Amino acid sequence: MNRFVIITLLMLIITSCSKGFGNKLEGEGFDVYFEFKEDEALANSLGKFWANKELVGTNKQSIRLTKDDEYHFIQLVANNPSAVNKMPYAELKLLFDLQKEIDTTLFKNTKSCQIVICDASFNPILNINQ
C-alpha cells in the first residue's frame, strides 16, 4: 500500500478534537481515545501500529477505539465532514485495506474491527463497511 497516499488521505480525514472522549493515550502526532479501561493495551497497540506504519500526518490526529457486541470500531475524525460521503472509491478502498491490515494484525484473537469516519464529536458519518 502506498504510504504517501494513505498519509495524504488520513491528513484529509483526520483532525484533532477536544477532550472528553474517554481515556486517552498520547502519541507523537496523534491521540488514541478508548472507552473501556480493559481496552488500554489494545489502544496502545493501535497507537504503535499507527506510528510504525507512518500514518501520522502533519496535523495532530484523533482516533477513538470503541466496541459493541460484534465489533471494535476505529473512529477517525473527518477534517471536512461534508466531503466524506463524496469520497472516491479509490480512497475508500485504501481505508478498507488499512482496516483489513489492522484487523489481521491487532484484532486477530478478538472481535474484528471496522473503520468509521466521524465528526469532531465522534458522531459517525460513514462506516466504510456499509
TAKARA-V29911 format. One record per backbone hydrogen bond with DSSP energy under -0.5 kcal/mol. CO is the residue of the C=O (numbers start at 1). NH is the residue of the N-H. E is the energy in kcal/mol with one decimal. If there is no record, write none. Layout:
# TAKARA-V29911
CO,NH,E ; CO,NH,E
This chain:
# TAKARA-V29911
1,3,-0.6 ; 2,6,-2.1 ; 3,7,-3.2 ; 4,8,-2.6 ; 5,9,-2.6 ; 6,10,-3.0 ; 7,11,-2.5 ; 8,12,-1.6 ; 9,13,-1.8 ; 10,14,-3.4 ; 12,79,-0.8 ; 12,80,-0.5 ; 15,62,-0.7 ; 23,34,-2.1 ; 25,32,-2.9 ; 27,29,-1.2 ; 27,30,-0.6 ; 29,61,-2.2 ; 30,27,-3.3 ; 31,33,-0.6 ; 31,63,-2.5 ; 32,25,-2.6 ; 33,65,-3.1 ; 34,23,-2.1 ; 36,39,-2.5 ; 37,40,-1.8 ; 39,43,-2.9 ; 40,44,-2.5 ; 41,45,-2.2 ; 42,46,-2.3 ; 43,47,-2.3 ; 44,48,-2.3 ; 45,49,-2.6 ; 46,50,-2.6 ; 47,51,-2.3 ; 48,52,-3.2 ; 49,53,-2.3 ; 50,55,-2.6 ; 51,54,-1.5 ; 61,31,-2.4 ; 62,77,-1.1 ; 63,33,-3.5 ; 64,66,-0.6 ; 64,75,-3.2 ; 65,35,-1.4 ; 66,73,-3.0 ; 71,68,-2.4 ; 72,114,-1.8 ; 73,66,-2.3 ; 73,75,-0.8 ; 74,116,-2.5 ; 75,64,-2.1 ; 76,118,-3.5 ; 80,83,-1.9 ; 80,84,-0.5 ; 81,84,-1.0 ; 83,86,-1.3 ; 84,87,-1.7 ; 88,91,-0.6 ; 88,92,-2.0 ; 89,93,-2.6 ; 90,94,-1.7 ; 91,95,-2.0 ; 92,96,-2.5 ; 93,97,-2.7 ; 94,98,-2.2 ; 95,99,-2.6 ; 96,100,-2.4 ; 97,101,-2.1 ; 98,102,-2.7 ; 99,103,-2.9 ; 100,104,-2.3 ; 101,105,-1.8 ; 102,106,-3.1 ; 102,107,-1.1 ; 103,107,-0.7 ; 107,110,-1.3 ; 112,72,-2.4 ; 114,74,-2.8 ; 115,128,-1.8 ; 116,76,-2.7 ; 117,125,-3.2 ; 117,126,-2.2 ; 118,78,-3.6 ; 119,122,-2.2 ; 122,124,-0.5 ; 123,119,-2.1 ; 126,117,-3.3 ; 126,128,-0.6 ; 127,130,-2.2
